Amino acid sequence: MTGYGRASAALAGGTLTVQVSSVNRRTFDLSVKIPGDWESLEAEVGLRVRGVAARGKIHVEVEFTPAKGRDEISWNDAAVAAALDRLATLADTRRIAFEPTPELLWQIANSQRVAAEMPSADRVRPELLGVLDRALREFAAMRAKEGEALYIDFIERIGTCRRHMEAVLERAPGVAPAYRAQLLKRLREAGLELDVDDERVLREIALFADRCDVTEEITRFRSHIDQLSALLKSDDEMGRKADFILQEMGREANTIGSKANDLAISKNVIELKNELERVREQMANVE
């Protein structure tokens, strides 16, 4: 599921900021951007993230921004002056007029700039993990809100699947008698006046009835949909379990569609499969 959380705190003459964001993905994919001096804390950051998320492409960014004004005192004035003196001496040796420009001074100053001192990983660890936890709480709350919306959508779509399957269940018993009436009509139209109790007619009808019997498939489908409903209401991890149940439901729907040999049932199966595909797409976002 998608989510975003951000938190910050003052730290050692600067500001520590942690941002956590995620987009949908079936697997867990974590990337952490953290200052090089704090790389030893990356594994612990990953453990905290795994404690609140099991799926998604998740990015954590840890940033330390020195307080305003720190940059102004970070110039190494002696090094800048020494560099200018060396350039002046070189120019004099080569008999080249040397008149420093503001641009040249800026370039030399930047090259001799002293980086703002970063607090050590041991020093920053408690504050960093505290800020991370706050960002993760905001991140988890946003994902939970999306989860509530998905739950409502799942319940509605499962209800639609039930209605389509109930329509199939209602229609299925009439398929064999309809075939029997159609078969006898065709025989009469062909000039073959066979008795309805003729062994050949009865055998053909029995074979058709056996081929188009979808009772077992309907029973299994209804069992799977009950399992899915129970899973949605539970506190268990549901992503992979739901994937498996949906796969089995799709298999039963395909079998019903291929066996039923009835237009009305085929239409219901098509709509049913469309709903299952929508549920499967959404379920890829759920943990």
C-alpha positions, 0 to 999 in steps of 0.5 A: 500500500502507499504511505508517507511519514515524516518527522524531524528534530533538532540535533547537534547544531542542525536538524535531523529529518526522516522521511518514509514513503512507499508505493505498491509492490507484491514483495518487500523492497527497502532502500535507505538513504543515510549519511555515510558517517551513519551507515552502521545504523542502516541495518537497525533502520531496516529492522524498524521498517520491517516491524510495520510493513511486509510489502511494498517498495519502501524508501527511507531518507535520513538527512542532517541539515546544519543550522543556518549560519554554520556555512558562513563559518566553515571557510578555511580562510588560511587555506584560501589565502595560501592558494591565492598567494601561490597563484599570484607567485605563479603568475609573477613567475610567468610574467602574467598579470594577476587580478583575482576576480570574485568568481575566482575567489568563490571557486577557491573558497569552495574548494577549501571549504571545511565540511560541517562536522557530523555527529557520530553514529553512536551519538545520533543513534537514540535521536535518529531511531526516535525520529524514525519511529515517529515517521513510521507511526505517521506512515503506518497510519496513512497505510491503515487508512488506505487499508480501510478503504480497500477492505470496504471495496473487497467486501463489496466485490466479494458480495458481487461474486457471491451474487454471480455464483448464486445465479449460477447455482440457481441456473445449473439444475435446468441445464440438463432438462433444457438440453433434453428438450432441445435434443428431442426437438432436433430429433423430431425436426430431423424426422427421427421419432424416438421415444423419450425413454429410448435407451440411446436418448437416455444415455446421451442425456445422462452423459451430457448431464454428467459433463455439465454438472458443476455442483462440486465446483460451486461447492468449492468456490463457495467454500473459498469465498467464505475463507476469503471473507474470514481472512479479511476479518482476521488479524492474520497476514493476508496478502499471500494467503489471499493470493492463493485463495483467489487463484483457486476461485479463478480455477473453479470459475474457469471450470464452471464456465467450460463445463456448464454449456449454458449462455446465462451461466457463461455470462455470470462466469465472465462477470465473476472472473472480472470481479476476481481480477479486480480483487486480485489487483487490489490484493497485491497492495495488501499485507 
